[in-house]
Amino acid sequence: MAIRSQLLKGVLPACILAVIDRQPVYGYELAQKLEESGLPEISDGTIYPILLRLQKQKLVYSEMRPSESGGPKRKYYFLTAEGKNELLQMRAEWGAIANPVSTMLKEDQANV
């Protein structure tokens, strides 16, 4: 099922922060982890601008690190203390709306 892009873009920053919170990742690895979680394939043209915005907001920072496969260095992303606080706030906000929205959008089985 295709997810409307505006809906997806609204939750992507929180999802990206959550992935980086688990472990530092480089861009391609981040895209893979998002897809493994069940999200649709997300293009580099969507992910990298969000990462740049998160860096400008000082929620993440990046470091060039050697590739585990022996290839060129990769830019790994890490959460800052501000990023961890923002993720906590996003999780609380999501928790406050996710259940009510799910309840409202469920089909009423009695009316089916």
C-alpha positions in Angstrom: 0.0 0.0 0.0 1.3 3.4 -0.9 1.6 5.9 1.9 0.8 9.5 1.1 4.0 11.4 0.9 2.9 14.2 3.2 1.9 11.8 5.9 5.2 9.9 5.6 7.3 13.1 5.6 5.6 14.2 8.8 6.8 11.2 10.7 10.2 10.6 9.0 12.3 12.9 11.2 11.1 11.0 14.3 11.8 7.6 12.6 15.3 8.8 11.5 16.1 10.0 15.0 14.9 6.6 16.4 17.1 4.6 14.1 20.2 6.8 14.9 19.4 6.5 18.6 19.8 2.7 18.3 23.2 3.0 16.7 25.1 5.4 14.5 24.4 4.8 10.8 25.5 6.1 7.4 22.9 7.3 4.9 22.4 4.1 2.8 22.3 2.0 6.0 19.6 4.4 7.4 17.5 3.9 4.3 17.8 0.1 4.7 16.8 0.1 8.3 13.8 2.3 7.6 12.7 -0.1 4.9 13.3 -3.1 7.1 11.0 -1.6 9.7 8.2 -1.8 7.1 8.2 1.7 5.7 8.2 2.0 1.9 11.4 2.7 0.1 12.5 6.2 0.8 14.7 8.0 -1.7 18.0 9.6 -1.0 16.4 12.9 -2.1 14.1 12.6 0.9 16.5 11.3 3.5 19.5 13.5 3.0 17.6 16.8 3.2 16.1 15.6 6.5 19.5 14.7 7.8 20.8 18.1 6.8 17.9 19.8 8.6 18.5 17.7 11.7 22.2 18.7 11.7 21.3 22.4 11.3 18.9 22.0 14.3 21.8 20.3 16.2 19.8 17.2 16.8 22.4 15.0 15.0 26.0 15.3 14.0 28.2 13.4 11.6 31.7 11.9 11.4 33.6 10.4 8.6 34.5 6.8 9.6 36.3 4.0 7.8 34.1 1.6 6.0 33.9 -1.9 7.6 34.2 -3.4 4.1 37.5 -1.6 3.4 36.0 0.9 1.0 36.0 4.6 1.2 35.1 6.4 4.4 31.4 6.9 5.2 29.6 9.7 6.9 28.0 8.3 10.1 25.2 10.1 11.9 25.0 10.3 15.7 22.3 11.8 18.0 23.3 14.8 20.1 21.9 15.3 23.7 19.4 17.7 22.1 18.5 15.0 19.6 17.8 12.6 22.4 15.5 15.1 24.1 13.7 15.8 20.8 13.2 12.1 20.2 11.7 11.7 23.7 9.3 14.6 23.0 8.4 13.2 19.6 7.7 9.8 21.2 5.4 11.4 23.8 3.6 13.4 21.1 3.2 10.3 18.9 1.9 8.3 21.9 -0.7 11.0 22.6 -2.1 10.9 19.0 -1.4 7.4 17.7 -4.0 5.5 19.8 -6.8 8.0 19.4 -6.3 8.2 15.6 -6.1 4.4 15.3 -9.3 4.1 17.3 -11.1 6.7 15.1 -9.9 5.2 11.8 -10.7 1.6 12.6 -13.7 0.2 10.8 -16.6 -0.4 13.2 -16.9 -4.2 13.0 -20.5 -4.0 14.2 -21.4 -2.0 11.0 -19.6 -4.2 8.6 
